[in-house]
């Protein structure tokens, strides 16, 4: 995410002068903003994230499988087309690497908080 934001900083959003309120494009407007999905652009099973957290924390999760709940989505993933088009950057961090980095940061940050 940080790399995506860093690259987007160098190309600030511009208003869409052709934006039509009668036929709106949800990814733009007269205001200077853009919406980009940031992700790997492919689905990752939830259990892959759980296993990555288990591995990094050296703990076993207690799982309670329930039927799909109202509002749950069976599959989702980031459509990174606009991000790649705008920046040329395609995120590619695996769930395992992402969890390792995040948990490492989390531990370091909160250990430093306790010593302050």
C-alpha positions as CSV (number, residue, x, y, z in Angstrom):
1,X,0.0,0.0,0.0
2,X,2.8,2.4,0.9
3,X,4.5,1.9,-2.4
4,X,1.2,2.5,-4.3
5,X,0.5,5.7,-2.3
6,X,4.1,6.9,-2.8
7,X,3.8,6.5,-6.6
8,X,0.3,8.2,-6.7
9,X,1.6,11.2,-4.8
10,X,3.6,12.1,-8.0
11,X,0.5,12.3,-10.1
12,X,-2.2,14.3,-8.2
13,X,-5.8,13.8,-9.2
14,X,-7.4,16.4,-11.5
15,X,-11.1,17.2,-11.9
16,X,-12.9,15.5,-14.7
17,X,-14.3,18.4,-16.7
18,X,-16.5,16.0,-18.6
19,X,-18.1,14.4,-15.6
20,X,-21.8,14.1,-16.0
21,X,-24.1,14.0,-12.9
22,X,-26.8,12.4,-15.0
23,X,-24.4,9.5,-16.0
24,X,-21.8,9.5,-13.1
25,X,-18.6,7.7,-13.3
26,X,-18.0,6.6,-9.6
27,X,-14.2,6.7,-10.0
28,X,-14.1,10.5,-10.8
29,X,-16.0,13.7,-10.4
30,X,-15.7,17.5,-10.8
31,X,-13.7,17.4,-7.6
32,X,-10.0,16.4,-7.9
33,X,-10.0,12.8,-6.6
34,X,-9.5,9.3,-7.9
35,X,-10.3,5.9,-6.4
36,X,-7.8,3.1,-6.8
37,X,-8.0,-0.5,-5.5
38,X,-4.7,-1.6,-3.9
39,X,-4.0,-5.3,-3.7
40,X,-2.4,-8.1,-5.6
41,X,-5.2,-8.3,-8.2
42,X,-6.0,-11.9,-7.4
43,X,-8.1,-13.6,-4.8
44,X,-6.4,-15.0,-1.6
45,X,-8.3,-17.4,0.5
46,X,-9.0,-16.3,4.1
47,X,-7.4,-19.4,5.4
48,X,-4.1,-18.4,3.7
49,X,-4.1,-15.2,5.8
50,X,-4.9,-17.2,8.9
51,X,-2.1,-19.7,8.2
52,X,0.4,-16.8,7.6
53,X,-0.5,-15.2,10.9
54,X,-0.3,-18.6,12.7
55,X,3.2,-19.2,11.2
56,X,4.5,-15.7,12.0
57,X,3.1,-15.8,15.6
58,X,4.0,-19.4,16.2
59,X,0.4,-20.0,17.4
60,X,-2.5,-22.1,16.3
61,X,-5.8,-20.3,15.6
62,X,-9.0,-21.6,17.1
63,X,-11.3,-21.8,14.1
64,X,-15.1,-21.8,14.3
65,X,-16.5,-22.4,10.8
66,X,-20.0,-21.0,10.4
67,X,-22.4,-20.9,7.4
68,X,-22.0,-17.9,5.2
69,X,-23.5,-14.8,7.0
70,X,-25.7,-12.1,5.5
71,X,-23.4,-9.6,3.9
72,X,-20.5,-12.0,3.5
73,X,-18.9,-12.2,0.0
74,X,-17.8,-15.5,-1.3
75,X,-14.8,-14.1,-3.2
76,X,-13.3,-10.6,-3.7
77,X,-10.1,-9.2,-5.0
78,X,-8.7,-5.8,-5.9
79,X,-9.2,-4.7,-9.5
80,X,-5.8,-2.9,-9.9
81,X,-6.3,-1.8,-13.5
82,X,-6.5,1.9,-12.7
83,X,-3.5,1.7,-10.3
84,X,-1.3,0.0,-12.9
85,X,-2.4,2.3,-15.6
86,X,-1.7,5.4,-13.5
87,X,1.6,4.3,-11.9
88,X,2.9,1.3,-13.8
89,X,3.2,-0.4,-10.4
90,X,1.6,-3.8,-9.8
91,X,1.6,-4.8,-6.1
92,X,2.9,-8.4,-5.6
93,X,3.5,-9.0,-1.9
94,X,2.3,-12.5,-0.9
95,X,0.0,-12.9,2.2
96,X,2.9,-14.6,4.0
97,X,5.4,-11.8,3.3
98,X,2.7,-9.2,4.1
99,X,1.9,-10.8,7.5
100,X,5.6,-11.2,8.3
101,X,6.2,-7.5,7.6
102,X,3.1,-6.3,9.4
103,X,3.5,-8.4,12.5
104,X,7.2,-7.4,12.6
105,X,6.3,-3.7,12.5
106,X,3.5,-4.2,15.0
107,X,5.7,-5.9,17.5
108,X,8.5,-3.4,17.1
109,X,6.1,-0.4,17.4
110,X,4.3,-1.7,20.5
111,X,7.5,-2.8,22.2
112,X,8.9,0.7,21.7
113,X,5.7,2.2,23.1
114,X,6.2,0.2,26.3
115,X,9.7,1.5,26.8
116,X,8.7,5.2,26.4
